[in-house]
Every structure is written in C-alpha cells, then in structure tokens.
Amino acid sequence: MTFPLAGLLRVRGAQERMAAEELSRAGAARAAAESAEQDAVTGLAQIGDRIEDAATLLAMAAARASGRSALADLQTLAELRRAEELEARSAHVEARRELKGLERLEDAHRTETAAAELRSEQMALDEIAVVRSRGDGSAA
C-alpha cells in the first residue's frame, strides 16, 4: 500500500530544497556585502593625512566624505543582507519542520503497513494449520 500523502511529501521535499538554496544565496550575498563593507573601511583608512596645500586638503576632504557616504550605504546593504539571511533561515527551518513531520507520518504508515501484512500472513498460516489439523484428525 502506497503512502497516501506521497505527492505532498515530494512537494515538501522540493520546497525544503528551494528554501535551502535560498538560504545559501542569502548567506553568500551577506558575506559579499560584509566584505565590501570591510573593503570600504580599509579604503578609508588608507586615505593619507599628508597635506601639502589647500587643493590636497580639499581633495582629501572630498575623498573622505565620499568614502563615508559609500561606507554608510554598504553598512545599510550589509544589514539588509543579514536580515534577508535571517528570513531565509527561518523559512528553511519551517520547510524542514514540515518535511520532517510528513516523513514521520510516512515512517508510521510503513510500520503499520508492514504490521498489517504480517498479521494477514499469520492469519493465513493459522488457517492453513487449522485446516491441516482437521484433516489429520479425520483420518484417525
């Protein structure tokens, strides 16, 4: 006897795999955003502080302002990516939970089916034994 929810089990398995893939993509996007953020911090730290004239001072001030603006944008992006990863992790946990629930039902179904088959087989063997014992008793 086949598991009556086999189709749903396949769907839940596919959903769990898709959620795992999304979690993987979200983790990679978060890591890339954090790396870009760290690169921006490093870039800002490398801006020299050697000022020779007013033009250099203005250029350095503009570079720092631009760098800080870019860093703020990257920090916001990294925070968004972290939130997306948390959301993807939550979705994956939920999909995994639903899949495991159906897998437990399938295991229980298999166990019950096997037990029913064994009971049926035992009943057939008992019937054969009863018929043989009746046949042996009538010959005597």
NUVEXPA-573712 format. One line per 8 residues: number of its first residue (from 1); for each residue z, x, y of N, C-alpha, C. Coordinates in nm, 3 decimals. Layout:
NUVEXPA-573712
NUM	Z/X/Y/Z/X/Y/Z/X/Y  ...
//
This chain:
NUVEXPA-573712
1	0.000/0.085/-0.118/0.000/0.000/0.000/0.000/0.089/0.124  -0.090/0.062/0.214/-0.100/0.145/0.333/0.003/0.102/0.437  0.037/0.195/0.523/0.134/0.169/0.630/0.068/0.074/0.730  0.130/-0.042/0.755/0.065/-0.141/0.841/0.048/-0.096/0.987  0.125/0.001/1.030/0.115/0.049/1.167/0.044/0.184/1.176  -0.041/0.213/1.078/-0.110/0.342/1.073/-0.199/0.363/1.196  -0.265/0.258/1.240/-0.351/0.269/1.359/-0.270/0.303/1.483  -0.157/0.236/1.498/-0.069/0.263/1.612/-0.012/0.405/1.604
9	0.017/0.448/1.483/0.068/0.585/1.464/-0.037/0.688/1.509  -0.164/0.664/1.475/-0.270/0.755/1.520/-0.283/0.755/1.672  -0.272/0.637/1.732/-0.280/0.626/1.878/-0.164/0.702/1.943  -0.043/0.683/1.890/0.074/0.752/1.946/0.061/0.904/1.929  0.003/0.946/1.817/-0.019/1.089/1.796/-0.115/1.145/1.900  -0.221/1.070/1.927/-0.318/1.114/2.029/-0.253/1.115/2.167  -0.171/1.015/2.196/-0.102/1.012/2.325/-0.006/1.129/2.339  0.062/1.164/2.233/0.155/1.277/2.238/0.079/1.407/2.262
17	-0.034/1.423/2.194/-0.115/1.544/2.215/-0.167/1.553/2.358  -0.210/1.440/2.412/-0.258/1.438/2.550/-0.145/1.472/2.648  -0.026/1.419/2.621/0.090/1.448/2.708/0.126/1.596/2.699  0.115/1.653/2.580/0.143/1.797/2.564/0.042/1.881/2.640  -0.085/1.841/2.636/-0.188/1.912/2.711/-0.162/1.903/2.861  -0.124/1.785/2.907/-0.096/1.766/3.050/0.025/1.850/3.092  0.124/1.857/3.006/0.240/1.942/3.035/0.200/2.088/3.044  0.114/2.130/2.956/0.066/2.268/2.959/-0.011/2.297/3.088
25	-0.099/2.204/3.127/-0.175/2.222/3.252/-0.081/2.225/3.372  0.018/2.136/3.374/0.112/2.131/3.485/0.194/2.259/3.493  0.232/2.313/3.379/0.306/2.440/3.376/0.222/2.554/3.429  0.095/2.557/3.392/0.006/2.662/3.441/-0.016/2.649/3.592  -0.031/2.525/3.640/-0.051/2.503/3.784/0.074/2.544/3.862  0.192/2.513/3.808/0.317/2.552/3.872/0.329/2.703/3.878  0.297/2.770/3.769/0.305/2.916/3.765/0.207/2.979/3.865  0.088/2.923/3.875/-0.010/2.975/3.970/0.037/2.956/4.114
33	0.095/2.840/4.142/0.145/2.814/4.278/0.261/2.906/4.312  0.349/2.928/4.217/0.463/3.019/4.241/0.414/3.163/4.260  0.313/3.201/4.186/0.255/3.335/4.201/0.192/3.351/4.339  0.119/3.250/4.384/0.058/3.254/4.517/0.165/3.260/4.625  0.273/3.188/4.604/0.384/3.190/4.699/0.444/3.330/4.706  0.464/3.392/4.591/0.520/3.527/4.588/0.424/3.627/4.651  0.295/3.611/4.629/0.195/3.699/4.692/0.201/3.687/4.845  0.220/3.564/4.894/0.229/3.544/5.039/0.354/3.612/5.095
41	0.464/3.604/5.024/0.587/3.670/5.069/0.565/3.821/5.074  0.501/3.873/4.971/0.471/4.017/4.966/0.378/4.056/5.081  0.279/3.972/5.106/0.185/3.999/5.215/0.253/4.001/5.350  0.345/3.908/5.372/0.419/3.906/5.498/0.506/4.031/5.513  0.563/4.074/5.403/0.649/4.192/5.408/0.569/4.318/5.439  0.440/4.316/5.408/0.358/4.435/5.429/0.300/4.445/5.569  0.319/4.341/5.649/0.270/4.348/5.787/0.354/4.454/5.858  0.287/4.551/5.913/0.357/4.664/5.976/0.432/4.623/6.100
49	0.525/4.708/6.139/0.601/4.682/6.259/0.580/4.793/6.363  0.478/4.867/6.342/0.445/4.974/6.435/0.358/4.917/6.548  0.414/4.914/6.664/0.346/4.856/6.780/0.308/4.967/6.876  0.180/4.977/6.902/0.132/5.081/6.992/0.093/5.025/7.128  0.049/4.901/7.131/0.009/4.842/7.259/0.024/4.690/7.251  -0.010/4.623/7.358/0.006/4.479/7.367/-0.088/4.407/7.270  -0.208/4.457/7.253/-0.304/4.394/7.161/-0.252/4.398/7.018  -0.193/4.508/6.980/-0.136/4.521/6.846/-0.020/4.423/6.830
57	0.061/4.411/6.934/0.174/4.317/6.931/0.122/4.175/6.914  0.021/4.136/6.988/-0.035/4.002/6.977/-0.097/3.979/6.838  -0.169/4.078/6.787/-0.231/4.066/6.655/-0.124/4.052/6.547  -0.018/4.132/6.560/0.089/4.125/6.462/0.160/3.990/6.469  0.184/3.940/6.587/0.249/3.810/6.603/0.161/3.699/6.544  0.032/3.707/6.569/-0.060/3.607/6.514/-0.063/3.615/6.362  -0.065/3.737/6.309/-0.068/3.754/6.163/0.059/3.700/6.100  0.172/3.725/6.160/0.299/3.674/6.105/0.305/3.521/6.113
65	0.263/3.467/6.226/0.264/3.321/6.240/0.171/3.256/6.138  0.055/3.313/6.120/-0.040/3.262/6.022/0.016/3.275/5.881  0.076/3.389/5.854/0.134/3.413/5.723/0.248/3.318/5.693  0.332/3.293/5.793/0.444/3.199/5.773/0.393/3.057/5.751  0.289/3.020/5.821/0.230/2.888/5.803/0.173/2.875/5.662  0.101/2.978/5.619/0.045/2.977/5.484/0.157/2.975/5.380  0.263/3.051/5.405/0.376/3.053/5.311/0.441/2.916/5.303  0.457/2.849/5.416/0.516/2.715/5.414/0.429/2.620/5.332
73	0.297/2.630/5.350/0.206/2.546/5.271/0.217/2.578/5.122  0.225/2.705/5.090/0.236/2.745/4.949/0.370/2.703/4.890  0.476/2.707/4.969/0.607/2.662/4.920/0.604/2.511/4.892  0.538/2.437/4.979/0.524/2.294/4.957/0.441/2.267/4.831  0.332/2.341/4.816/0.248/2.325/4.698/0.326/2.359/4.571  0.402/2.466/4.574/0.482/2.506/4.457/0.584/2.398/4.423  0.645/2.339/4.524/0.743/2.232/4.499/0.674/2.110/4.438  0.556/2.076/4.488/0.480/1.965/4.429/0.445/1.993/4.284
81	0.404/2.115/4.255/0.368/2.152/4.117/0.491/2.146/4.026  0.606/2.185/4.078/0.729/2.176/3.997/0.760/2.029/3.965  0.744/1.943/4.066/0.768/1.800/4.045/0.669/1.743/3.944  0.543/1.784/3.953/0.442/1.738/3.858/0.475/1.785/3.717  0.524/1.907/3.705/0.561/1.957/3.574/0.679/1.879/3.516  0.777/1.848/3.599/0.890/1.768/3.552/0.845/1.630/3.506  0.753/1.571/3.581/0.699/1.440/3.544/0.622/1.449/3.412  0.541/1.554/3.398/0.464/1.572/3.274/0.558/1.597/3.156
89	0.665/1.672/3.179/0.762/1.697/3.072/0.829/1.567/3.029  0.864/1.485/3.126/0.926/1.357/3.095/0.830/1.268/3.016  0.703/1.265/3.056/0.603/1.185/2.984/0.585/1.236/2.842  0.587/1.368/2.826/0.571/1.426/2.692/0.691/1.391/2.604  0.810/1.399/2.660/0.931/1.365/2.583/0.924/1.219/2.539  0.881/1.130/2.629/0.870/0.988/2.595/0.765/0.965/2.487  0.650/1.030/2.500/0.544/1.015/2.399/0.591/1.069/2.265  0.662/1.180/2.267/0.714/1.241/2.143/0.816/1.149/2.078
97	0.901/1.087/2.159/1.002/0.994/2.107/0.936/0.875/2.039  0.833/0.819/2.103/0.764/0.705/2.044/0.694/0.744/1.913  0.634/0.861/1.911/0.568/0.909/1.790/0.669/0.928/1.678  0.781/0.992/1.708/0.883/1.017/1.605/0.938/0.886/1.549  0.955/0.786/1.634/1.002/0.656/1.587/0.907/0.595/1.485  0.778/0.601/1.515/0.679/0.549/1.420/0.671/0.633/1.293  0.687/0.764/1.307/0.686/0.850/1.188/0.804/0.817/1.097  0.920/0.786/1.156/1.036/0.747/1.075/1.009/0.614/1.003
105	0.945/0.521/1.073/0.908/0.393/1.009/0.810/0.417/0.894  0.715/0.508/0.915/0.619/0.538/0.809/0.690/0.600/0.688  0.783/0.690/0.713/0.858/0.751/0.603/0.938/0.646/0.526  1.001/0.555/0.599/1.077/0.447/0.534/0.983/0.359/0.453  0.865/0.331/0.506/0.766/0.250/0.434/0.723/0.319/0.306  0.696/0.448/0.314/0.656/0.522/0.194/0.766/0.521/0.089  0.889/0.540/0.134/1.003/0.540/0.041/1.015/0.403/-0.026  1.005/0.297/0.053/1.016/0.162/-0.002/0.899/0.131/-0.095
113	0.780/0.174/-0.061/0.663/0.152/-0.147/0.679/0.225/-0.280  0.725/0.349/-0.273/0.747/0.425/-0.396/0.854/0.359/-0.482  0.961/0.311/-0.419/1.067/0.244/-0.495/1.015/0.115/-0.558  0.934/0.041/-0.487/0.877/-0.083/-0.542/0.785/-0.053/-0.659  0.706/0.054/-0.648/0.618/0.093/-0.760/0.700/0.134/-0.881  0.809/0.208/-0.858/0.896/0.247/-0.970/0.962/0.125/-1.034  1.006/0.028/-0.952/1.066/-0.094/-1.008/0.965/-0.171/-1.092  0.843/-0.180/-1.041/0.738/-0.251/-1.113/0.707/-0.182/-1.246
121	0.699/-0.051/-1.240/0.672/0.026/-1.362/0.786/0.009/-1.462  0.910/0.012/-1.413/1.026/-0.003/-1.501/1.026/-0.143/-1.564  0.990/-0.244/-1.486/0.984/-0.380/-1.540/0.879/-0.389/-1.650  0.765/-0.323/-1.629/0.659/-0.325/-1.731/0.707/-0.254/-1.857  0.776/-0.140/-1.841/0.828/-0.068/-1.957/0.933/-0.151/-2.030  1.019/-0.217/-1.953/1.121/-0.303/-2.015/1.056/-0.417/-2.092  0.951/-0.474/-2.037/0.881/-0.584/-2.104/0.818/-0.535/-2.233  0.756/-0.416/-2.229/0.697/-0.357/-2.350/0.806/-0.335/-2.455
129	0.921/-0.284/-2.411/1.030/-0.259/-2.505/1.079/-0.389/-2.567  1.091/-0.495/-2.488/1.137/-0.625/-2.539/1.037/-0.679/-2.640  0.908/-0.670/-2.608/0.804/-0.721/-2.699/0.806/-0.643/-2.830  0.823/-0.511/-2.823/0.827/-0.430/-2.946/0.952/-0.461/-3.029  1.066/-0.478/-2.959/1.188/-0.505/-3.035/1.179/-0.642/-3.102  1.113/-0.737/-3.043/1.095/-0.867/-3.104/1.001/-0.856/-3.225  0.901/-0.770/-3.208/0.806/-0.750/-3.319/0.875/-0.682/-3.436  0.964/-0.587/-3.410/1.036/-0.518/-3.517/1.134/-0.612/-3.584
137	1.196/-0.700/-3.511/1.295/-0.794/-3.565/1.231/-0.900/-3.650  1.111/-0.945/-3.622/1.046/-1.049/-3.701/0.990/-0.996/-3.832  0.962/-0.864/-3.841/0.908/-0.805/-3.962/1.018/-0.786/-4.067  1.141/-0.784/-4.027/1.250/-0.756/-4.121/1.293/-0.873/-4.192
//
